[in-house]
Amino acid sequence: MSYVDSVFHLQIFTEQQIAEMPDYARQYGVRSFKFYMSGIPGIVNSVSDDVLFAGFKQAASIGADVVACVHCETGALIERARKELLARKPQGTLADWEDAHPAAAEALAIRAAAYLARLAGVHLYVVHVSSCQGLEAVRAARREGARLTAETITPFLGISSDDPIGFLAKMVPPVRTPEHSATLWEAIRDGTIDTVGTDNTSRRRASKQAEAGLHGSRPGHPSLGTHLPALLHHGRCHGIALERLVEIATRAPAVAYGIFPRKGTIAPGSDADLVVVDLELEKVVRAQDLRGMSDFSPFEGKMLRGWPVATIKAGQVVARNGQIIGQPTGRYLPRAVS
């Protein structure tokens, strides 16, 4: 059972999965697919450039509305950087984790993915851009004609690599220095960033293993429960108009993923899914208040201003003041060819 409607984009790793992509689209209404140019050891595998290009061409053949979502980091650079960091700093801090995922690896992968996407004629969605260099690669790719949507995530906008929460904020790509966060906010202001997501990975402290340190702790962060207040709080701090924040969190992702105007707008015929926010409500983030399975938050202990006070799903109030009061009515949304 789910309280929210959902769409899926499937992770693609093999030639067989590429061959099956039209079946996924036809039978299950899947219109977006995910590729990892650099995987996460023990969690997901990387795909080589030839497999990525084949996947892009297959996606384009299904329809012009199909989206290729890509985790853009250059695998060989990441692998070398991790080995060098292990030798240089067998122990370290969260700030050192940025050296394992250098911004150059993100920028190079964005340029490569954008080039292949342009050749294939597919819409490229770059997930969780984290760096100044990544943003410059996005801008360059657009100048060259790439059809590209760029996303960042709220942890990159509100947490820096010097955060005292330490390895509980370890993620891939990593949180970086404040310079990168400030540049991401400017990219939201000038339109380089199109959408803001969460990259949510629900973990408990036991599986996160922060005590295992720089190389032993696991990546992944629960950020769904803080997504909206973090966006509102830090967006206000950076002088971003409320209308712009609403656009990048609602309408823009709905358009990118082919569920607009059913989602992402308030209009006759659209789903009556709304959130009512108290823009002045201040709360200290506590994991137990977030209604998730995780017993920590990367924003743990931080004061955020601007919290939802009521959630309306399909015209019915399902949550009020942080408590679920309605019934689960969530559905899977197959997406037809647009």
N, C-alpha and C positions, 0 to 999 in steps of 0.2 A: 504494500500500500504506500502511496505517496501523497503528499499534500500539494505538490506542484506538478504541472505538466512538464514533459521532458522531450527533448530530441537527442539523438545519439549521433556522434561521429566516430566511426570505427577506426581503430589503429591498423595500419597496413604495414606488413613487414616482408611478405614473401610474394613470389611470382604467382603462386596459386591464389593468394588473396587478391592480387591485382586482377587476375582473370575473373574472379567472382564479383568484383565491384558492380558491374551492371545488374547482377542478380540482387545484390543488397539494395540497390536503388529501386529496382522494379518491385521486389517482394515486400520490402520493409520501409520504403520511402526515405532511404538514407540519401542525403544530398551533400554531406561533408565527410571528409576522411582525414585522418591524422597520420603524419609521418615524423619520425625522429631522425634527424641527421646525426645527432649524437645521443645515444641511449643513456640509461642510468644503470650501472652495473648491478646485476641481480634483480632488476625490476623490468626494464624494457631494453630491447636491442636497437642498435643503430641500423639505418639503411644506407647502402652505398648510393653514389650519384646516379648510376645506371638504373637502379631499382626506383629511385625517386623520380627520375625522368619518365620511366615507363608508367609509374603510378599517375603522374601528372597528365600524360597523354590519355590514359584510360579515363581519368576524371573528366577531361575536356570532351571526350567522345560521348559521355553520358548526357551532358547538357551544359549550356553556357552558365547556368545558375549553380553548378556544382562547385564546392569550395574545397581547396586543398590546404589543410591546416598543417603548419610545419613548426616543430621545435628546431630553431635555427642556432645550432652551434656546430663548429667543425670538429668532428670526432677525433681526428688525428692530433689536432692541437690540444684538445682537452686531455686525451690520454697521456700525452707527453707532459703537459703541465701538472697533471696529478702525480705522475711519477717523480718529477723534479721537486714538487712540494713535499712529498713524503720523505725524500732523501734530505731535503734542506730543513724541514720542520716536522719531525715526527710528532711533536706536540705543537699546539698553536691555539689561535683564537678564531672567532667567527670572521674577523677581518682578513685572516689569512686564507679563508676558503675562497675568496674572490680570485686569488692567484691560481686556483685549480680550474677556474672557468674564466679565462681572460676575455675582456670585451672584444678583442680582435677576433676571437673565435666566433663570437656572435655576429659581428659585422661581416666577416668573410662568408659565413653561411647564408646570411640574408642576401648578399649579392649573388651567390651561386644559385640559391633557390629562386630568386626573382628572375635571373637569366633563363633558367630552365622552364619556369612557369610561363615566361613570355614566349619562348619557343613553342611550348605545348599549347598555349592559348587558354590557360586555366587561371581562375581567380585564386590568388595566393593570400592566405590569411596567416600572418606571422604572429604566433602566440607569444605572450609574455616578453616583450622587448624590455631589456633591463639596463641599457647603457647608452651613453652619449654616442659612442661609435656605432651602435646598432641603429640609432635614429638617423645618423648621417647616411648609413647604408640604405635605409628606407627611402630617404629623400632622393638619393642618387638613383635608386631603382625606379622610382616614379618618374623622374626626369627622362629616363630611358624608355618609358612607356609601359612599365609593368602595371597590371591590374592588381592592386595590393591593398589589403586591409591590415593595419597595424594595431596590435593590442598590447597594453601593459596590465599590471595587476596591482591591487591595493597594497600588498606588502612592500613592493618596490617604491611606492609613493609615500609610505609612512614609516618605514623602518630602514635604518642604515646599518652598515657592517660594524659599527662601533657600539651597537645596542647592547646594553647589559644583559639582555635575555640570553645572549650567547647562542649555543648550538640548537636551542629550541627554534631558532629562526634560520637554521641551515636549510637551504633549498637550492634547486637547480632550474634556471640560472640562479646565481647568488644575489642576495641583497648586497648593494655596493655602497660606496662612499656617498656622503650628502650631495656632492657635485652631480652625480648621476640622477639622484632623485629630483633635484631642482630642475635639471634639464628635461626630465620626463614631464614635469608639470608645465614647463614652457611648451613642450610638444603637444600637450593637451590644449593649451591656449591657442597655438597657431594652427591646429588641425592635423599635425603630423600623426598623432595618435588618434585613432578612430574609436576605439572601444576600450573599456576597462573591465577586466574579469577578476577571478580569484585564483585560478589554478589550485583549487582546494584539494587537499589530500588529508582526509580524516585519519589522524593517528593518535594513539595514547602515548604517554611518556614511556611506557614499557617498551613499545616498539620503536619509538623515536631514538631511544638510547643516547640521549645527550651526554650522559656521563662517559660515553666511549670516546669522546673527544673529536678532534678535527677530522680524523680519517675513519673513525669507527661509527660515529653517529650517522643516522640515516636522514636523507633529505625528505622534504614533504612537510606541508604546513596546513593546519585547519584555519581557513580565513573566510568561510562563508558567513558566519554569524557577525563578523565585524566589517563585512564588505561595504555596506551602505554607510554606517557611521564613520568609518575611516575615510571614505571618499568625501563625505560632506564636511567632516572636520578639517581635513588637510586641504581640501579644495578651497574652503573659506580662508584658511591661513595663507593660501597662495593667490587669493583674489580671483578665483575662477567663478564665473557667473553660474548661478544655480541652474539656469536653463542648459548650459553646456554640460554640467555634470549629469543632468537627467538624460541628455542626448546620448552621451557615451556609455551610459549604464543600461539604457532601455531601448530606445529606437534604433540606434546604430547596430547593436548586435542582432536585433530582430531582423533588420534588413539584410545583414550579411548572411544570416543562416536561413533565410527564406521563410520566416514565420511572421513577417510584417504584411498587412496590418492586423493580423489576428492578435499579435503581441506587439508591445512597444509603443502603443498609443492609446489615447482615450477617445474613442469615436464610435458612432453607431455601427453595429455589426462586429466590433472587436470584442475580444474576451474582457469581461469585467474583472480584471486582475489589477488591484491597486494597492499601494502602501501609503498610509498616512504617517507623516513624520513630524515630530516636534523638533524644530531646528534649534531650539534653545536648551533641550534636555541634555544634561551632562551626566555621564556615568563612567565609573571606572570599570574597565574590562575585566571580567572574571569568567573563566571557562565554564563554571557551573551554571552561569546565567544564559549561556548561548544556545542551549537546547541541542547540542551536538554530542557525538560519541566521544570527542576528544576531551582530555582532562587538562589541556593547556591551550593557550592562544599565543601567536607571535606578538599580539598587542597586549598581552597580559599585564595588568597593573597600570595601563595608560588611561588617561582621561580623554574621552572623545565626546564631542558635542554634536548632537543631531542624531536622534535614534528613532526608529519606527515605533509607533504606539498602537497601530492597528494594521492588520493585513487582510485584504479582501480577495478571495479566490472565487471566480465565477459568480460574483455578486453577493457572496456570503462571507461574513466576518469569520475568519478561521484562527486569528491570533490577536490578542490584545495585551498590551503592556508586558510583552515577553512571555506570555502564557498561551499555549495552544488551546483553543476553545471549540474549534469546529471539527468536522469529519474529513478524512482524506478523500479527495475527489480527483487526484492527479491522474493524468492520462499520458500515454505515449502519443506523440504527434507525428504521424508519417507526413513527409513533405512531397507534394506532387511537383511535377515539372512546372516551372513558372513560365 
